[in-house]
Amino acid sequence: MKRSAIIARARTLRRKETDAELLLWTELANRRLNGFKFVRQFPVPPFIVDFACRSKRLIIELDGAQHAQSQRDLKRTGLLNVSGWSVLRFWNDEVFKERNAVLETILAVLEGRLRHRSDGDGWIDGLRFAPARLSHASLRAGLSSLSEEGEGLAGGFEHGLHDRERCG
């Protein structure tokens, strides 16, 4: 996908945000979270991520039920890690029911209090926070799984685009 098409798609996604994205955005916009600047529906080609703090290279993704047991999300996270981005994932339900805990977790990562891979209940192999500095063995395992499925890196990127992009 061309850069201009990715940017156009990101703009469309900003206008069609989910309720959970809107709620979290009200907390992140205009440096409301301890002065950290966030952008939403940010192109990290070939992906479009929900939120990003560029200065800290942190991506925040909100996941609905369609992401349960999604191997594509695991691959996407691995590829973003290889590109130097840390990825923090929350369920939409967590944003609605535990917003303060979500914000505190984001701050813990931004302030360096949470630096290591973090496992949580119910997500792909429990992975909830994937720092950019995963071990080489973890990265090799994640990238080799792309090849095993016959997707290769380009196919993994292409298929890893946000679900809303495929659903229109």
N, C-alpha and C positions, 0 to 999 in steps of 0.2 A: 504494500500500500504506500502510495506517495505521501510525502510529508504534508502537502497541502490537504490531502484527503483525510489524514489523521487529525490535523488541526480542525478541519470542518466537522469531523465526527465528534471530537472533544467538545466543541461548542454546542452541538446538538445534545450531547449527553448532559451538559450543564443545565440545559433547559428542561430536561426530562429526568431530573434527579429523583431518587427514591425518597420516601419519607425519612428513612434512617439517615441518608446522606444529607438531607436538608437539616435535620436536627443536629447532626454532628458539625455541619458547616457553620451553624449559628454560633457554635462554641470556638471554632477555629479561625473564622474570618476576622480580618482587620487586626491581626496580632492579639486576639483576646486571650490566647493560652500562653501566659507568661512572656509575651512579646515575640513568640516564634511566628514566622510568616509561613502560611500554608497557601497552596493553590489547589484547585479541585479539577477533576477530569483532566489531568495533566498528561500530555503525550510523553512517553518514554519509549520512542519507537522500537519496535512496532506496536507496543502496547499503549493503552490509555489507562492510567491508574486513577483510583478514586480521589486520593489526596496525597500531596507530597510537601514535605518541608525540604526545599532544595538545599538550604545551607547545612543541614544535618544529613542529607541523603537518606531520608526516611520516607517510606511509602506506607500509607495506611489504606487497607482494603476492607470494605464492608461486604460481608457475605450473607446471602440469603440461602434458603433451603436448597436451591439448585446447585450450590457449591458443596454440599455434603459428599464426602468421599471423592472429590474431584481430583483426579490425577493431573489434569491440565493445570489446576491452580498450583499444585506442587512443582510442576515443571516451570511454570511461569515465575514462581518465587525464586527457584534456583537460577533461572536466567537473569532475573533482575539482580540477584545477589552477585552473580558473575560480573555484572555491569557496575558494581559498586554501590548498589542500593540495599538498605536494610528494609525488610518488609514486616509490618505488624498487621495482623488480621483480627477482626472482631465479627461476631455474628450480628446481624441487624437487631436481633432481639436484645443483645447486650446494650446496644446504644439506647434502646427504649427503656429498658428496665434497670440498667446499672450505669447510667451515663457518667456519674462521678468516678466510678472505678475505671471506666474506659479512659477518661481524661487523665486520671492519675497514672495509668499505665503508659499513656503516650508521653506524659511528662517524665516519667522514670527513664524511658528510652532516650528522650531528647537531652536530659541532664546527665546521662551516663550512669544512672543507678541500675539500669537493666541493660546488660551488654551481651549476655550469653543467650544462645538458643533457648527458647522457652517452650515447653510442651504444655498443652491444655487438653481438656476433655473434648472428645467428639470431633476433632478436626482431623485432617489427613495425618495419620501417624502421630496425632497430638501436636503437630507443629503450629504454633501461634505466632512466634516471633522468630524471624530468621535474619540474623545480622549479616551484613555484607561479607564478613570474614568467616564464612563457613570453612571447615577443614577441606583440604584438597580431596580427601577420600569421599566426602559427602558430595562435593561438586562433581567429581568423576562419576559417582553412582547415579546422580540425577541426570547428568548429560548422557551417560551411556544408555539410560532407559529410553531416551528419545530415539536413539539409533535403533534399539531393539524393537521398537514399535514401528520402525520403518518411516518415521517422520523426519528424521534428521533435524538439524538445527532450524533450517528455514521453515520446515513444516510445523515444528513446535511453536515457533514464533507466530506463524500465520494462524494456527489453531488456538493459540493462547489468548486471542483478543477477547476482550470483556464480553460476557454472555449477552449483555444488552445490545451489543453491536450486532450479534448474529440474530437476535430476536427482533430487532428494529424497534 
